[in-house]
Amino acid sequence: MKAILVIFDSLSRKYLPSYGCDWVKADNFNRLSEKSVTFDKCFVGSMPCMPARRELHTGRYNFLHRSWGPIEPFDDSMPQILKENGVFSHLISDHYHYWQDGGATYHNRYSSWENVRGQEGDAWKCEVKDPEAPEAAGLSMRQDWINRKYMTPESNMSQTKTFDLAMDFLQTNSDQGNWFLQVECFDPHPPFFAAERFREKYRKNYHGPHFDWPDYCKIKDSETPEMIEHCQCEYASLVSQCDYSLGRIMDFMDQNDMWNDTMLIVTTDHGFQLGEHDAWCFCHNPFYNEVCIKPLFVWDPRCGRKNERCNELVQTHDLPATILEYFNIDRPENMQGKVLRDTVADNKPVREACLFGTFGGHVNCSDGRYVYMKAPCSQDNKPLYNYTLMPTHLAKFFRQEELEQAELVPPFNFTKNMPLLKTPGIPQPLDFNPYDEGDLLFDMGSDPQQLLPITDRPDLTAKMAETMVALMKENDAPPEQFERLGLID
């Protein structure tokens, strides 16, 4: 048995032809859809990057108990379980957050791993002199402009090198059994820095400022329609480059007859807003469909089902359970994700509703038609606490004022009798942004763009809130989360 998991970061369904886009050039994603089951209601769980990856390991929601952080000592890790059961697990990634303080325990869960340097602000190449850079609109990092200088020609780009390593792995191991390969690409996450041959596909008569890295916020008055369109085209260029890289994997599988004995899963951690709801990025509450419903393609050679669509409600944390089942390995009792074998084969439902969100942000609940977004009931967003044995944030340790107030508290039902550090939930970058809206309720069937909040259905609101409470209790959510949201009976 063999399995390949390909993860792109911040890949929006709206920019894929297999999800209805008529202008982005991504023929290999179309080809993948023809060779697999395409899911139309795959929801995120915990947001953003590393919280989503914790779910890919543990099969549990992250966002109700802690912010962005590493694998915890009590966590069950899918790649490690594979390793311990005789299945070789290998990670290839240029997602540099894996090697920062807030992600540094993930890669060693695999049997082996390889990393590629240079994406975004990765502290890679050293130049003491400030780089020459355009007067950028949107985010700009000194380190990113240094890194870009070392990424030409295209063969030097991080994405290219990542898939080069993937091809090396397949060349070496395709005739062997019992392995799991995770190929993970930071693209098309911003900055939208694509090779020139892909940018040429979307070339327009644009004369505005350099703009390939929007701020993670609402669209600014200074950002003109021409700038917004240009940035969307830069993103599309990077999607086309990802499509090319995906094609390399699929070509190899074709040439080496791997479809008969190799599972292929292609997905992302979350989507991306590129002007929808007047906002950029993936971490601006509330999470609309552009962010919370993500692409997912699954080929399972056991059933051979392909060129079909699935409308059942699935989530990120179903994937580790699905991969373990594929290798005939029992799931740990604390893994709450569902096995998708029968969903892939025959559209079997696995859940009636799901939760999703970010630490300290809205808690969201969907039954596949309606989505209920529950905001904190007070401006100070309290009470809110982190629970952890690994006190690191994205790129730093917990601050002094957090740890000065730390206390050791009893375990949750999934922490294997380990007590935890409880610290104040002080807002961190990318955990959540300021709230623009309060509670929201949408009918995604009649209002897929989520432009018309439902305000006259207290019965439906109460039903969705009841479902939310039940799912939070099932996840052993801390009691203050219910208080923060005003969900106390």
C-alpha positions as semicolon CSV with decimal commas, in nm:
position;residue;x (nm);y (nm);z (nm)
1;M;0,000;0,000;0,000
2;K;0,118;0,350;-0,086
3;A;-0,032;0,694;-0,028
4;I;0,055;1,046;-0,143
5;L;-0,084;1,357;0,025
6;V;-0,023;1,682;-0,165
7;I;-0,100;2,001;0,026
8;F;-0,098;2,349;-0,123
9;D;-0,135;2,643;0,115
10;S;-0,417;2,898;0,082
11;L;-0,562;2,740;-0,233
12;S;-0,899;2,893;-0,317
13;R;-1,168;2,679;-0,481
14;K;-1,284;2,987;-0,670
15;Y;-0,962;2,983;-0,873
16;L;-0,986;2,620;-0,986
17;P;-1,165;2,517;-1,309
18;S;-1,279;2,196;-1,140
19;Y;-1,482;2,416;-0,904
20;G;-1,625;2,636;-1,178
21;C;-1,356;2,896;-1,251
22;D;-1,356;2,986;-1,622
23;W;-1,039;3,195;-1,650
24;V;-0,759;3,041;-1,443
25;K;-0,547;2,795;-1,638
26;A;-0,521;2,478;-1,429
27;D;-0,563;2,178;-1,659
28;N;-0,401;1,934;-1,419
29;F;-0,656;2,011;-1,148
30;N;-0,923;1,932;-1,409
31;R;-0,738;1,613;-1,492
32;L;-0,720;1,529;-1,120
33;S;-1,095;1,579;-1,088
34;E;-1,144;1,329;-1,369
35;K;-0,926;1,077;-1,186
36;S;-1,072;1,117;-0,837
37;V;-1,370;1,213;-0,625
38;T;-1,406;1,590;-0,592
39;F;-1,556;1,711;-0,264
40;D;-1,785;2,013;-0,268
41;K;-1,832;2,054;0,109
42;C;-1,493;2,005;0,267
43;F;-1,475;2,248;0,558
44;V;-1,170;2,366;0,743
45;G;-1,153;2,293;1,114
46;S;-0,890;2,501;1,293
47;M;-0,733;2,803;1,132
48;P;-0,485;2,900;1,000
49;C;-0,164;2,717;0,893
50;M;-0,022;2,523;1,189
51;P;-0,355;2,472;1,370
52;A;-0,476;2,306;1,048
53;R;-0,164;2,089;1,038
54;R;-0,212;1,983;1,397
55;E;-0,551;1,853;1,287
56;L;-0,385;1,668;0,999
57;H;-0,177;1,484;1,259
58;T;-0,421;1,439;1,546
59;G;-0,765;1,417;1,389
60;R;-0,898;1,666;1,647
61;Y;-0,997;2,032;1,653
62;N;-0,721;2,262;1,780
63;F;-0,886;2,604;1,802
64;L;-1,099;2,564;2,115
65;H;-0,805;2,487;2,345
66;R;-0,504;2,676;2,219
67;S;-0,365;2,912;1,959
68;W;-0,111;2,838;1,686
69;G;0,144;2,595;1,825
70;P;0,340;2,270;1,801
71;I;0,237;1,909;1,837
72;E;0,184;1,846;2,209
73;P;0,333;1,559;2,412
74;F;-0,012;1,403;2,452
75;D;-0,105;1,429;2,083
76;D;-0,152;1,125;1,863
77;S;0,031;1,194;1,535
78;M;-0,081;1,012;1,220
79;P;0,267;1,006;1,055
80;Q;0,421;0,878;1,378
81;I;0,154;0,609;1,413
82;L;0,233;0,500;1,057
83;K;0,604;0,490;1,142
84;E;0,539;0,283;1,454
85;N;0,332;0,036;1,254
86;G;0,580;-0,037;0,978
87;V;0,468;0,224;0,724
88;F;0,747;0,459;0,618
89;S;0,630;0,822;0,641
90;H;0,821;1,098;0,464
91;L;0,765;1,475;0,464
92;I;0,886;1,710;0,189
93;S;0,797;2,073;0,249
94;D;0,894;2,434;0,188
95;H;0,639;2,550;0,447
96;Y;0,885;2,732;0,670
97;H;0,650;2,758;0,969
98;Y;0,741;2,396;1,043
99;W;1,085;2,513;1,152
100;Q;0,977;2,810;1,363
101;D;0,908;2,799;1,737
102;G;0,536;2,743;1,685
103;G;0,573;2,440;1,461
104;A;0,900;2,276;1,550
105;T;0,768;1,940;1,670
106;Y;0,585;1,828;1,355
107;H;0,861;1,713;1,121
108;N;1,020;1,467;1,363
109;R;0,697;1,267;1,379
110;Y;0,781;1,131;1,031
111;S;1,026;0,852;0,952
112;S;1,229;1,106;0,754
113;W;1,188;1,459;0,624
114;E;1,333;1,714;0,383
115;N;1,288;2,089;0,389
116;V;1,332;2,354;0,121
117;R;1,424;2,708;0,225
118;G;1,327;3,056;0,116
119;Q;0,951;3,106;0,117
120;E;0,803;3,436;0,235
121;G;1,014;3,578;0,522
122;D;1,212;3,261;0,591
123;A;1,542;3,367;0,753
124;W;1,740;3,206;0,474
125;K;1,994;3,415;0,279
126;C;2,198;3,679;0,458
127;E;2,264;4,023;0,313
128;V;2,354;4,293;0,562
129;K;2,290;4,566;0,309
130;D;1,923;4,648;0,257
131;P;1,791;4,501;-0,069
132;E;1,668;4,708;-0,357
133;A;1,293;4,667;-0,362
134;P;1,002;4,845;-0,526
135;E;0,786;5,073;-0,321
136;A;0,550;4,791;-0,236
137;A;0,178;4,817;-0,179
138;G;0,062;4,576;0,088
139;L;0,290;4,371;0,310
140;S;0,661;4,379;0,251
141;M;0,943;4,198;0,428
142;R;1,309;4,285;0,398
143;Q;1,396;3,915;0,415
144;D;1,151;3,824;0,138
145;W;1,315;4,065;-0,104
146;I;1,652;3,913;-0,026
147;N;1,518;3,559;-0,073
148;R;1,362;3,642;-0,410
149;K;1,702;3,733;-0,552
150;Y;1,811;3,372;-0,511
151;M;1,501;3,220;-0,670
152;T;1,575;3,273;-1,035
153;P;1,570;3,092;-1,265
154;E;1,253;2,892;-1,200
155;S;1,460;2,586;-1,110
156;N;1,574;2,772;-0,797
157;M;1,224;2,849;-0,672
158;S;1,113;2,678;-0,354
159;Q;0,811;2,516;-0,515
160;T;1,022;2,370;-0,795
161;K;1,275;2,229;-0,550
162;T;1,000;2,081;-0,334
163;F;0,853;1,887;-0,624
164;D;1,201;1,794;-0,747
165;L;1,248;1,618;-0,414
166;A;0,909;1,455;-0,452
167;M;1,013;1,319;-0,790
168;D;1,338;1,190;-0,638
169;F;1,140;1,008;-0,369
170;L;0,909;0,851;-0,626
171;Q;1,196;0,750;-0,855
172;T;1,364;0,577;-0,563
173;N;1,062;0,421;-0,390
174;S;0,773;0,377;-0,634
175;D;0,840;0,004;-0,666
176;Q;0,838;-0,044;-0,289
177;G;0,536;-0,084;-0,061
178;N;0,417;0,051;0,273
179;W;0,500;0,419;0,246
180;F;0,324;0,751;0,293
181;L;0,456;1,063;0,120
182;Q;0,343;1,412;0,222
183;V;0,441;1,679;-0,031
184;E;0,364;2,021;0,103
185;C;0,398;2,347;-0,084
186;F;0,369;2,696;0,069
187;D;0,233;2,831;-0,260
188;P;-0,008;2,986;-0,350
189;H;0,015;3,153;-0,010
190;P;0,126;3,516;-0,044
191;P;0,348;3,672;-0,156
192;F;0,223;3,575;-0,501
193;F;0,569;3,531;-0,650
194;A;0,534;3,308;-0,956
195;A;0,773;3,217;-1,237
196;E;0,752;3,452;-1,533
197;R;0,610;3,192;-1,775
198;F;0,303;3,160;-1,555
199;R;0,264;3,534;-1,504
200;E;0,261;3,579;-1,882
201;K;-0,065;3,385;-1,898
202;Y;-0,239;3,670;-1,717
203;R;-0,044;3,969;-1,845
204;K;-0,253;4,286;-1,862
205;N;-0,182;4,651;-1,924
206;Y;-0,119;4,732;-1,557
207;H;0,083;5,041;-1,463
208;G;0,016;5,062;-1,091
209;P;0,249;4,995;-0,796
210;H;0,405;4,659;-0,723
211;F;0,131;4,457;-0,553
212;D;0,161;4,084;-0,494
213;W;0,127;4,068;-0,115
214;P;-0,189;4,228;0,027
215;D;-0,224;4,315;0,393
216;Y;-0,427;4,068;0,597
217;C;-0,715;4,307;0,646
218;K;-1,001;4,485;0,476
219;I;-0,933;4,633;0,133
220;K;-0,798;4,985;0,171
221;D;-0,928;5,298;0,003
222;S;-0,589;5,335;-0,164
223;E;-0,621;4,995;-0,336
224;T;-0,784;5,068;-0,671
225;P;-0,991;4,820;-0,875
226;E;-0,691;4,790;-1,112
227;M;-0,462;4,700;-0,823
228;I;-0,708;4,443;-0,691
229;E;-0,744;4,283;-1,035
230;H;-0,365;4,279;-1,075
231;C;-0,320;4,104;-0,739
232;Q;-0,585;3,848;-0,834
233;C;-0,392;3,778;-1,154
234;E;-0,068;3,738;-0,958
235;Y;-0,246;3,480;-0,741
236;A;-0,382;3,305;-1,049
237;S;-0,026;3,287;-1,186
238;L;0,085;3,104;-0,875
239;V;-0,215;2,868;-0,895
240;S;-0,107;2,782;-1,252
241;Q;0,243;2,711;-1,127
242;C;0,099;2,482;-0,858
243;D;-0,105;2,313;-1,130
244;Y;0,213;2,243;-1,325
245;S;0,378;2,092;-1,018
246;L;0,073;1,875;-0,951
247;G;0,099;1,752;-1,310
248;R;0,450;1,625;-1,242
249;I;0,316;1,391;-0,971
250;M;0,029;1,274;-1,189
251;D;0,254;1,216;-1,491
252;F;0,479;0,996;-1,281
253;M;0,182;0,799;-1,155
254;D;0,065;0,750;-1,516
255;Q;0,406;0,641;-1,640
256;N;0,465;0,397;-1,355
257;D;0,116;0,246;-1,328
258;M;0,074;0,374;-0,972
259;W;-0,300;0,437;-0,982
260;N;-0,366;0,069;-0,909
261;D;-0,205;0,066;-0,566
262;T;-0,154;0,428;-0,455
263;M;-0,398;0,656;-0,277
264;L;-0,373;1,021;-0,383
265;I;-0,519;1,306;-0,175
266;V;-0,481;1,667;-0,287
267;T;-0,605;1,951;-0,068
268;T;-0,514;2,272;0,116
269;D;-0,526;2,401;0,471
270;H;-0,780;2,676;0,392
271;G;-0,897;2,903;0,115
272;F;-0,821;3,269;0,056
273;Q;-1,017;3,591;0,013
274;L;-0,908;3,802;-0,282
275;G;-1,149;4,091;-0,251
276;E;-1,464;3,899;-0,160
277;H;-1,645;4,071;0,125
278;D;-1,402;4,361;0,072
279;A;-1,121;4,170;0,241
280;W;-0,791;3,998;0,180
281;C;-0,647;3,678;0,322
282;F;-0,751;3,386;0,539
283;C;-0,749;3,507;0,899
284;H;-1,006;3,784;0,902
285;N;-1,315;3,694;1,102
286;P;-1,579;3,600;1,012
287;F;-1,470;3,309;0,790
288;Y;-1,678;3,316;0,474
289;N;-1,704;3,031;0,222
290;E;-1,401;3,153;0,026
291;V;-1,190;3,059;0,329
292;C;-1,381;2,789;0,515
293;I;-1,481;2,556;0,228
294;K;-1,172;2,420;0,060
295;P;-1,082;2,196;-0,234
296;L;-1,038;1,824;-0,170
297;F;-0,969;1,549;-0,423
298;V;-0,939;1,182;-0,320
299;W;-0,839;0,882;-0,530
300;D;-0,877;0,550;-0,349
301;P;-0,757;0,256;-0,561
302;R;-0,966;0,012;-0,356
303;C;-1,295;0,142;-0,494
304;G;-1,161;0,302;-0,812
305;R;-1,430;0,570;-0,810
306;K;-1,337;0,866;-1,028
307;N;-1,480;1,160;-1,220
308;E;-1,750;1,190;-0,953
309;R;-1,845;1,459;-0,704
310;C;-1,935;1,425;-0,338
311;N;-2,160;1,671;-0,155
312;E;-2,119;1,520;0,192
313;L;-1,989;1,723;0,484
314;V;-1,623;1,639;0,554
315;Q;-1,335;1,820;0,727
316;T;-0,959;1,847;0,755
317;H;-0,938;1,620;1,058
318;D;-1,100;1,333;0,865
319;L;-0,783;1,286;0,659
320;P;-0,558;1,128;0,926
321;A;-0,831;0,879;1,015
322;T;-0,877;0,800;0,646
323;I;-0,505;0,745;0,588
324;L;-0,467;0,520;0,893
325;E;-0,765;0,309;0,782
326;Y;-0,617;0,280;0,433
327;F;-0,308;0,116;0,588
328;N;-0,528;-0,107;0,811
329;I;-0,417;0,069;1,128
330;D;-0,664;0,131;1,410
331;R;-0,737;0,491;1,501
332;P;-0,647;0,613;1,853
333;E;-0,953;0,657;2,072
334;N;-0,897;1,034;2,091
335;M;-0,900;1,079;1,713
336;Q;-1,240;1,229;1,629
337;G;-1,204;1,254;1,249
338;K;-1,412;1,016;1,040
339;V;-1,288;0,753;0,797
340;L;-1,388;0,858;0,444
341;R;-1,351;0,520;0,273
342;D;-1,725;0,473;0,217
343;T;-1,780;0,844;0,151
344;V;-1,529;0,826;-0,134
345;A;-1,676;0,499;-0,261
346;D;-2,046;0,574;-0,226
347;N;-2,113;0,921;-0,079
348;K;-2,184;0,780;0,268
349;P;-2,246;1,064;0,519
350;V;-2,006;1,083;0,814
351;R;-2,148;1,379;1,009
352;E;-2,455;1,600;1,032
353;A;-2,269;1,916;1,133
354;C;-1,921;2,054;1,194
355;L;-1,731;2,324;1,382
356;F;-1,460;2,553;1,251
357;G;-1,279;2,865;1,360
358;T;-0,965;3,021;1,500
359;F;-0,851;3,055;1,859
360;G;-1,035;3,345;2,019
361;G;-1,239;3,418;1,708
362;H;-1,591;3,333;1,602
363;V;-1,689;2,974;1,667
364;N;-1,870;2,857;1,355
365;C;-2,110;2,570;1,296
366;S;-2,249;2,436;0,969
367;D;-2,485;2,155;0,878
368;G;-2,390;2,181;0,512
369;R;-2,671;2,421;0,425
370;Y;-2,672;2,678;0,703
371;V;-2,370;2,828;0,872
372;Y;-2,391;2,998;1,209
373;M;-2,107;3,229;1,315
374;K;-2,103;3,299;1,689
375;A;-1,901;3,600;1,801
376;P;-1,781;3,676;2,154
377;C;-2,052;3,849;2,355
378;S;-1,820;4,117;2,497
379;Q;-1,564;4,352;2,346
380;D;-1,283;4,229;2,571
381;N;-1,332;3,874;2,433
382;K;-1,299;3,717;2,777
383;P;-1,269;3,474;2,941
384;L;-1,016;3,309;2,709
385;Y;-0,724;3,080;2,796
386;N;-0,456;2,874;2,626
387;Y;-0,402;2,516;2,743
388;T;-0,065;2,370;2,652
389;L;0,253;2,190;2,750
390;M;0,440;2,359;2,463
391;P;0,422;2,734;2,535
392;T;0,523;2,876;2,197
393;H;0,340;3,097;1,949
394;L;0,405;3,136;1,576
395;A;0,769;3,247;1,600
396;K;0,836;3,305;1,968
397;F;0,787;3,174;2,319
398;F;0,488;3,276;2,527
399;R;0,544;3,622;2,668
400;Q;0,643;3,691;3,026
401;E;0,299;3,826;3,117
402;E;0,140;3,504;2,990
403;L;0,368;3,273;3,184
404;E;0,363;3,485;3,501
405;Q;-0,008;3,405;3,523
406;A;0,025;3,039;3,427
407;E;-0,126;2,772;3,648
408;L;-0,124;2,395;3,631
409;V;-0,475;2,261;3,575
410;P;-0,631;1,913;3,546
411;P;-0,623;1,733;3,210
412;F;-0,889;1,727;2,940
413;N;-1,029;1,391;2,832
414;F;-0,780;1,372;2,542
415;T;-0,456;1,474;2,718
416;K;-0,381;1,126;2,861
417;N;-0,392;1,228;3,227
418;M;-0,135;1,502;3,169
419;P;-0,207;1,830;3,354
420;L;-0,175;2,144;3,145
421;L;-0,045;2,498;3,168
422;K;-0,337;2,740;3,158
423;T;-0,237;3,089;3,047
424;P;-0,433;3,401;2,950
425;G;-0,543;3,396;2,586
426;I;-0,363;3,714;2,481
427;P;-0,422;3,789;2,110
428;Q;-0,137;3,693;1,878
429;P;-0,076;3,767;1,508
430;L;-0,285;3,538;1,286
431;D;-0,493;3,404;1,576
432;F;-0,772;3,645;1,500
433;N;-0,832;3,996;1,372
434;P;-1,071;4,255;1,516
435;Y;-1,437;4,176;1,472
436;D;-1,630;4,363;1,208
437;E;-1,948;4,168;1,265
438;G;-2,136;4,007;1,550
439;D;-2,332;3,684;1,518
440;L;-2,420;3,585;1,162
441;L;-2,645;3,319;1,010
442;F;-2,647;3,233;0,637
443;D;-2,833;2,998;0,407
444;M;-2,558;2,875;0,175
445;G;-2,815;2,713;-0,054
446;S;-3,005;3,029;-0,147
447;D;-2,720;3,272;-0,069
448;P;-2,387;3,105;-0,157
449;Q;-2,204;3,439;-0,163
450;Q;-2,323;3,507;0,194
451;L;-2,449;3,856;0,123
452;L;-2,783;3,834;0,305
453;P;-2,758;3,739;0,674
454;I;-3,073;3,576;0,815
455;T;-3,213;3,794;1,092
456;D;-3,572;3,672;1,129
457;R;-3,531;3,303;1,218
458;P;-3,483;3,276;1,598
459;D;-3,588;2,911;1,576
460;L;-3,308;2,833;1,330
461;T;-3,058;3,036;1,531
462;A;-3,150;2,841;1,844
463;K;-3,119;2,509;1,660
464;M;-2,775;2,594;1,522
465;A;-2,660;2,718;1,864
466;E;-2,779;2,391;2,019
467;T;-2,582;2,195;1,760
468;M;-2,276;2,410;1,826
469;V;-2,294;2,347;2,200
470;A;-2,325;1,972;2,147
471;L;-2,021;1,962;1,918
472;M;-1,816;2,178;2,157
473;K;-1,900;1,944;2,445
474;E;-1,805;1,646;2,231
475;N;-1,465;1,811;2,185
476;D;-1,437;1,871;2,562
477;A;-1,417;2,247;2,507
478;P;-1,310;2,451;2,811
479;P;-1,607;2,588;3,008
480;E;-1,504;2,949;2,951
481;Q;-1,549;2,909;2,576
482;F;-1,924;2,873;2,635
483;E;-1,919;3,178;2,863
484;R;-1,716;3,384;2,611
485;L;-1,974;3,315;2,344
486;G;-2,279;3,360;2,566
487;L;-2,380;2,997;2,525
488;I;-2,429;2,923;2,895
489;D;-2,766;2,770;2,976
